[in-house]
Amino acid sequence: MVKYIFAFPGQGAQTPGMMKAVCEKHAEGKAVLDRFSKVTGIDVPALLWNSTEAELARSDNSQVAITASSLAAVEILKKFGAEPSVAAGFSLGEWSALCVSGVLSFDETAYAVKRRGEIMQAVCEQIAAESQGNAPGMAACIGLPPEAVIEAVKGIDGVFAANLNSVRQTVLSGTKDGLEKAGEALKNAGVKRFIPLKVAGPFHSPLMQRAADQFEKVLDELHFNNPKFPIFSNVSGKQVQSAEEAKKNCIKHLTHPVLWTSEESEIAKFCAANASDEFKLLEVGPGKVLNGLWRDSGNMEKIPSFEWENFIELENN
């Protein structure tokens, strides 16, 4: 029996005009966007299809846009017989996973993601104003395993491992001074590329603590349930066992690193332990980053992965 792992992308996957063509073909997708609009008070189709790249990059816009797009893709996939048996999401994508696994309702997911984006955007703007042109940020380190990156920046103040993406890609968050020092240390350690990222703030690091403090109050308004099927979290890199754990992870998510390499490993172990089933991984939402990271993990041979729109095309043929 084929079972599907739904993997949802995070912030940065957005592109102007995304989901327009597919929603024109599949009314179910447009209906999800309209429902998201009703809950959030935002015209989501207009946000997706009429915004500039800069407008979509704002946390208060991108988080709504990506989550709405991902959940619209879930509804379209149902037409083709693909529903999740396992779920995971990269950073923001974990909210889509929480929704499809029944931990949160659709309406609460939409509300929470809107508030999360607003809070994070406001905090990033505060940090930028306070830093007088020296705003903290993030940088991608290409060509070294996470362990080597962490060892190279050990002892540098204001630098944190934010995203452990793959065996050859790690993202750091930090102060401007800290990231500059980290760049020099990593060049000496043999990193192939050190790329400052165009992001609003130092995500997944202690520098976002004030956002976590504010968002915790939002989480107290929500009703968390135990997962209906296995869901894996960035915070622990492991399977979420309870509603209480899921809620705690949502708070930690803003200040703790994305343990994506560990999460992929745990998903692969879960599939191996249930070898009587055939598993396929679908990247459900905009972009194709997660397919690349899954390929880097070495799991592709046993558990093939597909971009969701390509999967639909294959099923149509």
N, C-alpha and C positions, 0 to 999 in steps of 0.2 A: 504494500500500500504506500502511495506517495504522500508524504507529509511536507508541509511548507514552513520554512523558517522565514518570517517577515522581518527584514532589517530596515530600519527607518533612518534616513539621513538627517544630519544636523545643520546648524546655522552655517551659511556659506554655500549651500547647495542651490540657493535661489537664483533665478535668471528672469529678466523681464519677459512677459508673455507666456510663462510656463503654464502648462495644463490647458491652454486655450484650444489647441487643435483636438486634443483627446476629449475634452468636455463637449466639443461640438459634435463629436461622434457618439458620445456616451452620456445620455441625459442624467444617469445616476451620479456621475461625477459632479456635474453642475449643481445637482440638488444638494450634495454635501457642502459645496462652497456656499450656497445660499443659506443653508442651515447654520453654518459657521458665522455668516454675516448677521443672521438674526440674533444669535447669542452674544456676539461681541459688539454689535453696533457699528461694525466696519464693513464697507462694501468690498468684500473679499475678491470677487471677480475683477472689479476695477483695480484693486491693489495689485493683483497678479498681472493684469494685462495692460494697464496704462501707466504703471510706475516706471521711473527711471532706475538704472542700476544703483545709483546712489541712494535713492529713496528706499528701495528694497533692502539695502544693506543695513539700515537702521534696525536695531534689535526689536524695537516695538512694532516694526513692520515685518521683518523677516521671520520672526518666530510664529506669527499668525499665518503668514503666507505658506511656510514650509509645512506646518502641521496640518493646515486645511488641505493642502495639495496631497499630502501623504494619506490622509483619511479618505479623500476622494478616490485615490488610486485603490485603496482597500475595497471600496464599494464596487468599483469597476471590475476588479479581479474576481469578485464573486460570480460574475456572469460567466467566467471561464473556468469555474470549478476550483479556484484557488483561494483557500481560506487558511489563516494561520493556525498552526499547531504549536509553534514556538515563536516568541517575539523578542526582539532586542532593538535598541535604538542608539545611535551615536549622539551623545550629548543631548541637544534638544529633542532628537528623535526618540528618546526614551519616553517622552510624553505620548507619542502615538502608540508606542508599545503598551503603555499603561492603559490606554483607552481600549485597544482591541482585545486585550486580555481581561477586560472587565474590572480592573482595579479602580478605574474612574469612569463615570458616564461620559458620553459625548459632550454634553453641555458643560459639565464641570471641567473637562479637559480644555475646551475652547476658552472658557472663562479664565482658567489658571494660566494658560499659555499667553493670553493677552496681558494679564497682570504681570507675569514674569518678564515679558518683553519690555513693558513700560518701566518696571522697576530697574531692570538692568540698563536700559538706555539712560534713564535719569541718573543713576549712579555713575555710569561711564562719563556722562557730561560733567558731573560734579568733580570727578577725579581729574578730568582734563582741565577744568577751570582752576583747580587748586594747584596743578603742577606747573603752571606758567610756561607752557610750551614744551614741557618734558614729560608728557603723559606716558604712563606705563602701557605696555602692549603685549604682543606675542610674536614669536619667531619660530619658523619651521627648521628643523635640523635634518638634513638628508644625508644618508650614507653611513650612519653609525647605528648600532643597536641601542635600544633605550638604556640598557645598563651602562654602556660606555658614555652616553650623553650625561646621564645623572652623575657618574663618577667625575666627568670633566668639569662640571659646574659646581661640584661640592665645595662649600665654603664661600661661594659668592653670594653676598647679601642681596635679597630682593629678587631672586630667580627661583622659579618653581617649574617642575615637570607638569605640564597641563594635559597633554594628550599623548598617550603611548599608543601610537597608531599602528605601527608594524615593526618588523625587525630592522627596517632601514629608515624609519621616519618617526621623529618625536617632535612635539611642539612644546615650547617653553612659554610661560607667562612671567612678566616681571617689570620692574621699574626700568626706565630708559637707561640709566647708568648700569644697572645689573645686566640687562640684555647686551649692552655693548661689551661689557667684560666677558660675558658668556660667549659671545661671538669670537672673541680673541682666543679664549681657552679652547673652544671647540675646533678652531682652525689648527691650533697646535696639536689637537688630539686626532686630526685627520678627517674631520667632517668634510663632505664633498660640497655641500651648499648650506648656507645659513641665510634664511630668507625672512626678513621682517614682514609680518602680515598686516594687511589693511583691515584691521578690526577695531571695534569701538573701545575695547578695554582688555584688561588682563584676566580673561575668563578662566574658570577652573583653578583659581588660586586664592590664597588667603586675602589677597588684595580686594576681593569681592565680598568680604564679610558683611559690609553694611547692606548689600543687596540681599544676602542670605537672611539677615535679621529682619528685614522688611517683608521678604517673601514668606517667612515662617508664619506670619500672621494670616496671610492669604490661605496657606495650607490648612490652617485651623478651621476654615470655612468649608472645606471639602469633606466628602465621605469616601474613605478608602475601603476597598474590599480585597479579600484574598484573591490572587490570580486564578482564573478559570483554567489556564494551561501554563506551561513553563514560560517565564519571562526572565531575562537576564539583565543585570544592572551594570552600568559603567563604574559606579562607586566602589563596589566590591569585586567586580569582574566575575561574579557568580550568580547563580539562580536566586531569585527573590522568593522568600518562603512565606511571607505574610503581608497583610495590609499595613501593619505597623512598620515593618522594615521598608516597604515601598515609600511610605511617608517620610521616614527619616532620610532615606536616600535622596528624596527630592530637595531637602534642605541642604544636605552635604554636596549635592551636585554642583552648586555654584562655586564652592571653594575647594573641592577635591578634584584630583586628576581623573581623566577619562581612561580607564584601564581596558582599552579596547583589545589589546593583544591577549590579555587574560580572559576576557569575555569570549573572544573567538575560540580560544582553547577549551573553555568550559562547554561551549555549544557543541564543539566537535566531540568531546567526551560524552556528552548526553546522547548524541546521535549514535556513537559507537555502542553505548550501553543499550540502545534500542534498535539493534541491527536488523530486527525482523521487518522494520519499516525502511522505505527508501526516502531520503530527505533531499530537498532542493531548497536553496536559499534564494529568495527574491529581494532585491533592493527596491523598496516600495516608497516612491517619492521622487523628487527631482534629483538629477545628477547620477553619477556612476562611480563615485569615490569608494563606496563600500565594496563594490565588486573588485576593485583594484586591491584593497586591503585584504579581502578574503583570499585573493590569488596569492598575495605576498605571504599569507599565513601558512600556505602549503596544504590547505584543506580542500582545494578545488577538485582534486582528482576523485576523492571519495564523496564529496558533497558539492555538486555543481551549483554555480550561482548565475543568476540572470538579472538584467535590468527589467523592471516590470513591464515596460512597454514592448521590449523585445520579446518577452515571454508571451504577451498577448498576440503578437504577430505570428509567433511560432504556432500557437494554439489555433489561430485562424487558418493556417495553411495545412 
